[in-house]
């Protein structure tokens, strides 16, 4: 939930996307992400705040994911993959094809945990609506 998107300001959703990963696979673990709408879609106003790999501070409008925290008890390490490894307001695109968000550097991992920020920015031409939404799908797998 973003609450209200203020024009020209980068907003971080109140909830993070969390991933927990354990695998004994010798080739490591992988987590991919995709979305349903290639952005935040409003049916009411027939408009989508498009997702892109961008610095949200320097574009008029946008939406994407950014790596936040990562830990593990042993193995790995768990790493964010480009373009989700950005800092400041740099986000990675979410679209309808799976993109690699995390991996375990080709090693098994115990109690791997990572979080992603969901960030968005509205412009002065973004139509107001209360139904902007997106559905994210994450898939985790080990390489044996």
Number of C-alpha atoms within 10 A of each C-alpha: 11 14 10 12 17 13 15 17 15 19 21 20 16 11 12 18 16 13 16 15 22 22 23 15 15 13 15 23 26 21 21 17 20 20 20 16 19 22 25 21 20 19 12 12 14 10 16 20 23 18 23 21 19 19 18 24 15 10 12 15 23 25 28 30 29 29 26 18 14 18 16 18 12 13 19 22 20 28 20 24 18 16 21 25 18 19 11 9 19 21 28 26 23 25 19 15 12 15 21 19 25 25 23 24 17 18 19 24 25 18 16 23 17 21 20 21 21 22 23 27 22 23 16 11 9 16 14 15 14 11 12 19 17 14 12 15 11 15 14 18 15 20 14 11
